[in-house]
Amino acid sequence: MGNYLHHLRHRRRKRLAQQYPEMSDQRVAVIGLGRFGSSLALELTRRGWDVLGIDTDPALVQRHSDTLTHSAVADCTDPEVLRQLGVHEFTSAVVGIGTDMEASILIASNLLEENVPNIWAKAISRQHGQILERLGVHHVVLPEHEMGERVAHLVTGRMLDFIEFDDDYALVKTVTPDSITGAPLGQSGVRTKHGVTVVGIKRPHEDFTHATAETVVMKGDVIIVTGKTRAVEAFAEIS
């Protein structure tokens, strides 16, 4: 079964490379196969990426060995181990270790020394994240903190989903407030009054579609709204 799945993934990667040459080098090393790292590695594999999963725990590596493209039991705090695994040849690497801050920092430093062009790292605290950023890690993720903020928005408001970006910009899924129903969006003054833009709309039993200035939203519609974080927060509270 494992060989069959590997064959299917290889065929899919080959087909994607032929269709999209700019995406042909889809190789990533995921270091740390805990809940965060393994979920990421499995999803990337499902999307056709060539994934090398690495962990010091043989049981974790064994658990995912039939699913990932490659897997290895190794301690990547040793720079020589990284070289032996060929991680320096990968276009992307993810440090998924969260509980051992020292190991996370050492591995990130080793990846930077090897000039891996695209490094992601999980942080367990803002302090940890700041250290990784100062080292030069390209992307720092604080999953627990970001999920906590996201759920807080959902619990306290009328939002159905909330995603915030680094530059104080957010994307919100919410129920249409009564004050903008029954008229084209271009005439409702959503952008001028509230400082947000409606980019998508979903009616009951229909798929999401793009919203335009001529789109008329109705009571019960679900909309996707973008704008500055405070603006979309305020808009989502309108009834």
Secondary structure as UniProt FT lines:
FT   HELIX           2..19
FT   HELIX           21..23
FT   STRAND          27..31
FT   HELIX           35..46
FT   TURN            47..48
FT   STRAND          50..55
FT   HELIX           58..64
FT   TURN            65..67
FT   STRAND          70..73
FT   TURN            76..77
FT   HELIX           79..85
FT   HELIX           87..89
FT   STRAND          92..95
FT   HELIX           101..113
FT   TURN            114..115
FT   STRAND          118..122
FT   HELIX           126..135
FT   STRAND          139..141
FT   HELIX           143..156
FT   STRAND          159..165
FT   TURN            166..168
FT   STRAND          169..175
FT   HELIX           178..180
FT   TURN            181..182
FT   HELIX           185..188
FT   HELIX           190..194
FT   STRAND          196..202
FT   TURN            204..205
FT   STRAND          209..210
FT   TURN            213..214
FT   TURN            219..220
FT   STRAND          222..228
FT   HELIX           229..236
//
